[in-house]
Amino acid sequence: MLKQSLLLFTLILSQPLFSDESKAFYNLTVKNSSNENESLSKYKGKVLLIVNVASRCGFTKQYKDLQNLYQKYEKEGLVILAFPCNDFGKQEPGTLEEIKTFCESKFSVTFPIYEKIKLKGKEIAPLYNFLNTYKKDSGKVKWNFEKFLINRKGEVVGRYRSKVKPMDEKLIKDIQVALKLEN
C-alpha cells in the first residue's frame, strides 16, 4: 500500500503544472494601451475572453454585454481583453485614444483595450497565430467580435464566432465552468 501511494504521489508531482500549449500562450507578448510590450503571463491563473473589436461594426453593440459579463465575473477571475482591428471592412479606423474614448463614453467599458492589431496577412499578430490553431475550431478569424476563451492554465477551451453574443447561454456556461473547475 505504501509503495502504491508513493508511486501515485511521484506521478502527481511529475505532472507539469502547465501544458506546452499554456507555456506557448504565456510566452506571448502584446502591445498594451501605452504601446509597451506586455507578457500574457501576467494573466496566469485568470480566465480570459479575448475579443477582436471594432467601433463601426454591426456587432459593436456587443461591447455593452462584454462589459456586463466582465462586471459579473471579474471578481471570480474573468478578464476580457479587447484587441481593436481594422482588417474587416475598415470598421476600426480610429486611434487607440479615439477607440478607448468611444468605448468608455458609449459603453462604460472598463476591461483592458490593447493596441490595434493585424489579423490578416504576413503581419498577423502572434497572439492570433496562436489562437487560430485552436484544435476544435481552427482557422483564421473571419470578422470582428470573434471570441476565444482561455482557461486558468493558458489553454484555449472555446471559440465563439461573431454572431455569438457575450450573454449567449453556452458562452456563459463555458465561462462558469472555466472559473469553477480551475479555482
C-alpha positions, 0 to 999 in steps of 0.5 A, spaced: 500 500 500 505 504 501 509 503 495 502 504 491 501 511 494 508 513 493 508 511 486 501 515 485 504 521 489 511 521 484 506 521 478 502 527 481 508 531 482 511 529 475 505 532 472 507 539 469 503 544 472 502 547 465 501 544 458 506 546 452 500 549 449 499 554 456 507 555 456 506 557 448 500 562 450 504 565 456 510 566 452 506 571 448 507 578 448 502 584 446 502 591 445 498 594 451 494 601 451 501 605 452 504 601 446 509 597 451 510 590 450 506 586 455 507 578 457 500 574 457 503 571 463 501 576 467 494 573 466 496 566 469 491 563 473 485 568 470 480 566 465 480 570 459 475 572 453 479 575 448 475 579 443 477 582 436 473 589 436 471 594 432 467 601 433 463 601 426 461 594 426 454 591 426 456 587 432 459 593 436 453 593 440 456 587 443 461 591 447 455 593 452 454 585 454 462 584 454 462 589 459 456 586 463 459 579 463 466 582 465 462 586 471 459 579 473 465 575 473 471 579 474 471 578 481 471 570 480 477 571 475 474 573 468 478 578 464 476 580 457 481 583 453 479 587 447 484 587 441 481 593 436 482 591 428 481 594 422 482 588 417 474 587 416 471 592 412 475 598 415 470 598 421 476 600 426 479 606 423 480 610 429 486 611 434 487 607 440 485 614 444 479 615 439 477 607 440 478 607 448 474 614 448 468 611 444 468 605 448 468 608 455 463 614 453 458 609 449 459 603 453 462 604 460 467 599 458 472 598 463 476 591 461 483 592 458 483 595 450 490 593 447 493 596 441 490 595 434 492 589 431 493 585 424 489 579 423 490 578 416 496 577 412 504 576 413 503 581 419 498 577 423 499 578 430 502 572 434 497 572 439 492 570 433 497 565 430 496 562 436 489 562 437 487 560 430 490 553 431 485 552 436 484 544 435 476 544 435 475 550 431 481 552 427 482 557 422 483 564 421 478 569 424 473 571 419 470 578 422 470 582 428 467 580 435 470 573 434 471 570 441 476 565 444 476 563 451 482 561 455 482 557 461 486 558 468 492 554 465 493 558 458 489 553 454 484 555 449 477 551 451 472 555 446 471 559 440 465 563 439 464 566 432 461 573 431 454 572 431 455 569 438 453 574 443 457 575 450 450 573 454 449 567 449 447 561 454 453 556 452 458 562 452 456 563 459 456 556 461 463 555 458 465 561 462 462 558 469 465 552 468 472 555 466 472 559 473 469 553 477 473 547 475 480 551 475 479 555 482 
